[in-house]
Every structure is written in C-alpha cells, then in structure tokens.
Amino acid sequence: MDNLRKLDLNLLLTLNALLIERNVTRAAARLHLSQPSVSVQLGKLRVAFEDPLLLPGPRGMLPTARALALLAPLQAVLAQLEQVLLPVAAFDPAQAQVEWKLAAADAAEYAILLPMLPALRAQAPLSRMAVHEAVPARMAQQLENGQIDLGFVAQEEAPAGLRHRPLFREHYVLAGRHDHPLLQSPPSLDQFCALEFIVVSTNGGGYRTAVDTTLEQLGRQRKVVLSVPHFLIVPHLLAASDMVAMLPSRLLKNALGGLRTWEPPVSIPDYDMAMVWHERMHLDPAHRWLREQIAARL
C-alpha cells in the first residue's frame, strides 16, 4: 500500500499505452494527451520503477525485461479497476437472490408488511426476508452494523442521523366487542374512564401510555387491567371479554368481525409511521427498490 500512495495511478494508464504502442507519439494519441506530457510521465515512471522501461530502438521504443514482466499483471489490474468503476447494475427483482432484514413491531408488520408481501413474492421470488422485533433504542446501531437493513418506527422515535421516509399518519381509536354492554354509542368521558382497558407495552409490563397522561391533565384516570407486549393479540382478547383498548386504526382494518370502534372522548395525538435506514444503504439498488415497493402500497 505504501507503493500505491507514492504513485499516481494515472501513470499506470500511460505505462500500459506505451507498452502497447512502443511509441510516445502514438501513446499520446491513444491517451488524448500531448507528446510532451507523455514524455514527462515516462520520466516519472522510470523513477518510480527504478528502470528505464522503454529504450530508443530502430523502429520505436524497446521495452526492458522489467517492462515486459509488468505488462500482463498491469493489464489485469487495469481490467479489475475498470470493473470496480463500472456503473452499478440495475436491480432485477425477478433474478435477485437477496435477503432483506427488517425491524418492526407487530402492528407495523400488520399495517405495512402484510399489504406488500404478495407483490414482493411475485416480483422477487428468489428473495427472502427476516423480520426482527423493533427496539427504537437499538435501531441506529443495528442499521449501522448491518443487523437490519430497514426499520419501522413512529416518526418521533426515529433515531437521529438516519435516513427516513414518512409512510402514513396513524391515529388511535377505542375498540371493543360488537355487543359490549357499555359501547353501544360513543362513550362519554365518565363512561370511558369506567371501562376496563388493555394496554400494549412493547418494553413489557407497563400500564401507562399517552392516554393516561392526557387524562391526568384533565384530572381523570382510567382503569388499566391488562398489559401485553404485542398488538395482534389484543383484538382476540377484546372479542372474548368486556375489556377495551386504544388501538391504531390500521390494525383494525381487517380485524375480527366482532369488534366495533369509536372515536375516544379525549384527544390523543396522531403519529406518523416512518421507515428508517442508514446512509450506507441509501443508494443500494435493491434497498431502494424495496423502499419504493413498500411506499407504493400504503
């Protein structure tokens, strides 16, 4: 590597042209340079290789033994450099054997991945996908070290320094079973606080959400009787009990038929769901294709 640092790699192109043409004038024409420029570069090459490389001869220039030994490896190296510098090939999903690693909470899996998977399987049949649990506190590190390629989080939880793209705005609705005795009409605030709630605590064991903070600002409190770590079990629990829950509306788009929803009597802020990725993957053709497929189906 020290030798490479000392040498202008453009000189290797000049050496290759000189060894092929064995004539400074023709080498200059091949390189689209002036003859004096090529002569100067030949002088630099002689110093770098500590060898005359090309000597005057009766019909042009004669390569030295060192120059002849350099010709084959030099042309191999230049060919490899050409490959390195070629434009990135277009992504062909039909032929790509690629693995994508995503991180999403189960509600995001339902709202984002479920709609796009049929098209993904049809267009990229040789691909495969692994979905990891989304942990916003670890997402930046996971994206940086390649453990995951793409993450899905609420916009406000997106780690700083990452690329991101909003996908949709989500809001919470009050959900319960269709024949719930206390949910036959939109509940008042008093009725809302008297209901028995399930909350989703992705970190495990929590009983508070933004709903409780909003109620406390009004001097009110609700009854939270169950905390679960995942969203997708909640519709089943609601259908089999008198418990209720505040759930993302998209989660209930194709939920059990025995549920009904109401707008809550308190104002709960909406949130933007976003996908996030590291700068290192931003220009990758396969990654860009996947991002476009996801965004197109929401």
PALO-490915 format. One record per atom (N, C-alpha, C): residue in one letter; x, y, z. Coordinates in pm, whole numbers, plus 50000, padded with zeros to 5 digits. Example, Ala and Ser with C-alpha at 12.3 -4.5 7.8 and 13.67 -1.06 7.14 Angstrom:
a513194943150780 a512304955050780 a513204967050780 s512854977550708 s513674989450714 s512905000350787 
//
This chain:
m500824988050000 m500005000050000 m500855012650000 d502055012150064 d502925023950063 d503345027549920 n503625017149838 n504005019749700 n502875026449622 l501625022149650 l500485028149581 l500335042849618 r500595046149744 r500455060049787 r501465069149717 k502605063549677 k503645071549614 k503425073449464 l502505065549406 l502365065349261 l501015070949219 d501035080149123 d499805084849060 d499295073548971 l498105068349001 l497595056848927 l497365059948779 n497225072648745 n497105076048603 n498365072448525 l499495071748596 l500745067848530 l500675053448480 l499885045148546 l499745031248500 l499055030648364 l498105039648341 l497465040348208 l498485044348102 t499345053748139 t500395058048044 t501355046548016 l501765039448120 l502665028148101 l502035017648011 n500765014848033 n500075004847950 n500065009247803 a499745021847779 a499715026947641 a501095026447577 l502125029847653 l503495029547599 l503935015347566 l503575005847651 l503964991947627 l503224986047507 i502004990947485 i501244986047368 i501754992647239 e501925005747242 e502275013147120 e503775013247095 r504575013247203 r506035014047194 r506465026147111 n505705036747130 n505955049147057 n505265060347136 v506025070747171 v505475081347256 v504355088747183 t504535091347054 t503515098946980 t502205091146974 r502305078246940 r501075070246931 r500455068247069 a501265066447171 a500725065047307 a499995077747349 a500555089447313 a499905102147346 a498555103147276 a498485098847150 a497215099247077 a496195089947142 r496625078147183 r495735068547250 r495155074447378 l496005081947450 l495615087447580 l494965101247569 h494935106847447 h494405120347425 h495205130547506 l496525128647505 l497445137847572 l498455143047470 s499195153147509 s500255158147422 s501495149347438 q502335149347333 q503575141347339 q504485145747454 p504665158847479 p505505162747593 p504965157747727 s503635157547743 s503055152547869 s503385137947890 v503285130047783 v503595115747795 v505085113847824 s505925122047764 s507355120947791 s507655123947937 v506985134047993 v507155137248136 v506695125548223 q505565119448187 q505045108348266 q505955096148256 l506555094048141 l507505083048126 l508695085148220 g509135097648230 g510215100448324 g509835097048467 k508615100148507 k508145096948642 k508055081848662 l507625074648559 l507545060148568 l508935053948587 r509915059148515 r511265053848527 r511805055748669 v511465067048730 v511885069448868 v511145060048963 a509845058548943 a509035050149032 a509465035549028 f509765030548907 f510115016448893 f511625013948896 e512385025048902 e513845023848905 e514345015348788 d513785018448670 d514115010948549 d513805019748430 p514605019048321 p514315027148201 p512985023948135 l512505011648153 l511235006848099 l511185006347946 l511445017147879 l511455017447732 l512685024947684 l513365018747590 l514605024447536 l514435027247388 p515145037247335 p515065040147192 p515505028047109 g514785025347001 g515115014346913 g514975018646769 p515345010046674 p515315013746532 p513915016446480 r512885010346538 r511505012146489 r510565016546602 g511045024546688 g510235029046800 g510995027146930 m510305022047032 m510925020147162 m510905005447198 l511965000847264 l512084986947303 l511854985647453 p510914977047498 p510704975247641 p511854967547704 t512164971347827 t513174963847902 t512544950947953 a513384942348009 a512874929848068 a511884932848179 r512164943248258 r511244946848366 r509894951248309 a509924958848201 a508694963648141 a507874952048085 l508544942748020 l507824931147967 l507184922948078 a507884921748191 a507334914248305 a506124921448365 l506084934548351 l504974942348408 l503714941648322 l503834938948193 l502714940748101 l501494932448140 a501624919448161 a500464911048191 a499784914848322 p500534915748437 p499864919648561 p499284933748555 l499944942848481 l499424956348469 l498074956448399 q497934948948292 q496674948748219 q495584941648300 a495974931648379 a494994925048466 a494464934748572 v495374942448631 v494974952148734 v494074962848675 l494414968048558 l493604978348495 l492214973048459 a492144960548418 a490834954648386 a489984953548512 q490624949748625 q489874948848751 q489404962648798 l490244972748780 l489834986248816 l488664990948731 e488654987148604 e487514990448517 e486224984548574 q486304972048622 q485124965748680 q484664973148805 v485614977348887 v485274984649010 v484544997548978 l484955004048869 l484415017248837 l483205016848745 l482755004848706 l481565003948623 l480355009248698 p479365015048629 p478145019348696 p477455007448763 v476765010448873 v476044999848946 v474974994048854 a474934980848849 a473954974248762 a472544976548815 a471604977548723 a470204979048763 a469744966748838 f468874968748935 f468364957749016 f467264950448940 d467414937448928 d466414929148861 d465754920348966 p464594924249018 p463984916549127 p463664902149089 a463364899648962 a462994886048922 a464154876248934 q465394881348927 q466574872548932 q467374873949062 a467004883449144 a467834886649261 a467654876549372 q468774871149418 q468774862449537 q469274870949655 v468374878849706 v468734888749808 v467954885849935 e468564889150048 e467894887750178 e467754901650239 w466544905150279 w466294917650347 w466024915050494 k466574923450578 k466384922350723 k465694934950773 l464474933150823 l463644944350866 l463374943551015 a463074954851076 a462694955351217 a461374962851228 a460384956351290 a459054962551301 a458324956651421 a457534965051487 a456594960051586 a455494952451514 d454754944251588 d453764935851519 d452654944051454 a452324955751510 a451314964151445 a451834969451312 a453124972751306 a453714977251179 a453804965851079 e454094953851128 e454084942251038 e452714940850970 y451684942451050 y450324940751000 y449954951950903 a450314964350938 a449904975850859 a450774978150736 i452054974050743 i452994977350636 i453404965150555 l453844954650623 l454374943050552 l453274934550489 l452184932950558 l451104924550505 l450614929450368 p450394942450348 p449914946850215 p450934945050103 m452234945250136 m453214944950027 m453804931149999 l453584921650088 l454224908550071 l453774901049946 p452484900949910 p452114893649787 p452854898749663 a452944911949648 a453654917549533 a455144914649541 l455694915149661 l457124912249679 l457434897949637 r456604888449680 r456844874449645 r456674872249494 a455734879349434 a455504877649291 a456644883749209 q457144895349251 q458154902249172 q459574897849203 a459824893449327 a461174889149367 a461094875249429 p460774865149349 p460514851749404 p461724844949465 l462934849349431 l464144842949484 l464654849949610 s463954860449651 s464384867949769 s463824861449895 r464354865650008 r463764861750135 r463914873350233 m463104872950340 m463034884150433 m462984878850576 a463734885450663 a463694882450806 a463204894950878 v462184893350962 v461634904551037 v462054903151183 h462714913451234 h463164913751373 h462254922951454 e462244920651584 e461464929351672 e462084943451671 a461234953451661 a461714967251659 a461984972151800 v463204976551824 v463584982751952 v464214996251917 p463445007151925 p463955020151880 p465295023951941 a465545020352067 a466795024152133 a468005017352069 r467785005752005 r468894998451945 r468934999751793 m467945006251735 m467785005851590 m468935012351516 a469425023751566 a470515030651498 a471745021751489 q472085014951597 q473255006151597 q473024994151505 q471814988551507 q471514977051422 q471614980551274 l471154992551239 l471244996851100 l472684999651060 e473455005251152 e474845008551122 e475694996151101 n475484985851185 n476344973951174 n475774963151083 g474634965951018 g474094956550920 g473224945650977 q472894946051106 q471984936051161 q470614937051098 i470194949151066 i468954951350992 i469224961250879 d468374960750776 d468514969750660 d467514981250665 l466364978850728 l465274988550724 l464464986950851 g464094998150913 g463294997651035 g462025005851021 f461035002651103 f459765009851103 f459465014451244 v459345027651261 v459065033451393 v458185045651375 a457575049951486 a456905062851484 a457945073651455 q457555083451375 q458495093851334 q459205100151453 e458495102351561 e459085108951677 e460105100151748 e460075087051721 e461035078051782 e462195074751690 a462205080251568 a463255077051472 a464605081951525 p465605073251531 p466925077351581 p467525088351494 a468225097551558 a468855108551486 a469955103151394 g470175110151283 g471265106751193 g470925096251090 l469675091551086 l469275081450989 l468425087650879 r468455081550761 r467515084950656 r466135080250699 h465105087650663 h463755083150697 h462755088150594 r461645081150588 r460575084750495 r459235082150563 p458415092450583 p457085090150641 p456235081550547 l455475072450606 l454655063350527 l453175066750535 f452695069350655 f451285072850672 f451095078950811 r449995086050827 r449625091350959 r448625081651023 e448885078351147 e448055068751220 e447375075651338 h446195070951371 h445535075951493 h444905064351567 y444665066651695 y444115056251782 y442605057551790 v441955045951795 v440515045351815 v440235036251934 l439075037951993 l438635029452103 l437955017152044 a438405005352083 a437864992852027 a437354983752137 g436264976852107 g435704966852197 g434834957352119 r434324946952185 r433494937452111 r432174943952070 h431614938551964 h430464945051899 h429264946151993 d429064936252079 d427904936652170 d428314940552312 h429384948252323 h429824952852455 h428694961152519 p428304958052643 p427144964852704 p427354979752725 l428624984352733 l428884998552759 l429365006052635 l429334999452519 l429845005752398 l428835004952284 q427585007952315 q426565008052210 q426405021852147 s427095031652201 s427115045152146 s428445051452187 p428815062552125 p430085068852164 p430105071852313 p431135067552384 p431145069152529 p431445083452571 s430865087352682 s431235100052745 s432565098152817 l433125109052866 l434385107952938 l434235099453063 d433095100953133 d432865092653252 d432795077953214 q432065074753108 q431955060753064 q433325055353019 f434065063752950 f435395059852904 f436275055853022 c436275063953127 c437145061153242 c436675049053321 a435405045353307 a434885033853380 a435175020553310 l435595020953184 l435875008653109 l437165002053159 e437284989153134 e438494981753171 e439384980353048 f440594985853057 f441464987252940 f442594976852937 i442914972852813 i444174965852783 i445124976152725 v446384976052768 v447384984652705 v448494975852648 v449144980852544 v450284974052484 v451544980952533 s452404973252597 s453684978252646 s454784970352577 t455374976252472 t456374968852394 t457624965852476 n457864973752580 n459014970952667 n458664960852776 g457364957552788 g456934947352882 g456524952953017 g455284949953057 g454844952753192 g454364966753222 g454354975653126 g453914989353153 g452404990653152 y451915000153233 y450475002353241 y450075016453196 r451045024253151 r450765038053113 r451095040452966 t450255048852904 t450525053552768 t450215068452764 a450255074252644 a449925088452628 a448475091252668 v447625081052661 v446225082852702 v446145086752849 d446935080152932 d446895082953076 d447435096953106 t448455101053031 t448975114653050 t447915124953015 t447185122852907 t446125132052866 t445025132552970 l444625120953021 l443565120553122 l443995127653250 e445225125953291 e445705132553413 e445655147653399 q445915152653279 q445825167253256 q444395172253272 l443425163053258 l442015166553278 l441545163153419 g442475158253501 g442115154353636 g441365141153642 r441545132653542 r440825119853535 r441805108153530 q441255096053544 q442065083853544 q441225072553488 r441835063753411 r441125052153359 r441555039453432 k440895028353402 k441205015553466 k441975006753366 v443255004553392 v444044995553309 v444174982353384 v443644971653325 v443594958853394 v444534948453333 l445064951253213 l445914941253148 l446964948453062 s448204943753072 s449294948752989 s449874937152910 v449984938952779 v450544928452693 v451654934452608 p452614926152560 p453734931652484 p453484933152335 h452374927752283 h452144927852138 h450724932452107 f450574938651990 f449284943851948 f448334932951897 l448854923451823 l447974914551747 l447114905351833 i447514903351958 i446674895152045 i445464902852097 v445564916252095 v444534924352159 v443154922552096 p442984922751963 p441644920651908 p440994907651955 h441774897251970 h441224884452018 h440784885552163 l441564892552243 l441194894552384 l439924903052394 l439804913052310 l438604921552314 l437364913652275 a437494905352172 a436334897852123 a435814888052226 a436654884052320 a436264873752417 a436004879552556 s435904892752569 s435754898652702 s435054912152692 d434874918552809 d434354932152814 d435464942452824 m436704938252806 m437794947752806 m437794955652675 v438414967352679 v438524975952561 v439994979952546 a440314986452435 a441684990852413 a441705002452315 m442705010852330 m443005021152231 m444025015252135 l443625014052006 l444465007151909 l444655015551784 p445795013651713 p445975020251584 p444895016051486 s444315025651415 s443175022651329 s443515012651220 r444735013051167 r445105003751059 r445154989351108 l445424987551235 l445454974151290 l444084967651282 l443034975851283 l441664970751288 l441004970351150 k441774973851046 k441184974350912 k440614960850871 n441314950150901 n440854936650868 n440744928050992 a440374934451103 a440334927251230 a439094918351238 l438964911951354 l437834902951375 l436514910151353 g435554903151293 g434274909351264 g433474913051387 g433824907651502 g433054910151623 g433444922751697 l434254931451635 l434684943551704 l434034955951643 r433914966151726 r433464979151678 r434384989751736 t434425001151671 t435325011651716 t434565024851729 w435105033351817 w434575046851837 w435745056451851 e435495068951816 e436465079251848 e436425081651999 p437565082452065 p437555084352211 p437105098352249 p436615100252372 p436165113452417 p437315122552461 v438555117952446 v439735126152475 v440575126852348 s441305137652334 s442105139752214 s443475133252231 i443735122852153 i445015115852155 i445775119652028 p447005124752039 p447725129351919 p447945117951819 d447745121151691 d448115111751585 d449635110751579 y450125100851506 y451565099651487 y451845095051344 d453025098651296 d453465094551163 d454335082151174 m453975071851098 m454815059851088 m455835062050978 a457075058751007 a458155061150911 a459015048650896 m459645047450780 m460705037450766 m462045044750771 v463015038350834 v464325044550854 v465405035150805 w466505041150754 w467625033050706 w468905040950718 h470035033850711 h471335040150725 h471805045850592 e472625056150599 e473155062450479 e473875052550389 r474535042450448 r475315032950368 r474445025050271 m473125023950299 m472235016450211 m471415025350119 h471605038450130 h470695047650061 h470705045949910 l471865043649850 l471975042649704 l471985028249654 d471885018649743 d471885004649700 d470635001749617 p470784996649494 p469604994849407 p468544985549466 a468964974549528 a467984965349585 a467234971849701 h467954978849786 h467334985449901 h466364996249854 r466785003849754 r465915014449701 r464655008449641 w464784997349571 w463614990649511 w462644986349621 l463174980449729 l462314975949838 l461574987749901 r462274998849925 r461625010549984 r460485015449896 e460705015549766 e459665020249675 e458475010749675 q458724997849683 q457614988249686 q456754990249810 i457384992649924 i456644994650047 i455815007450040 a456455018349998 a455755031249995 a454585031049895 a454715023449787 a453705023549683 a452425016549725 r452465008549831 r451305000449869 r450685004949999 l450985017150041 l450385022450165 l449535034750135 
//
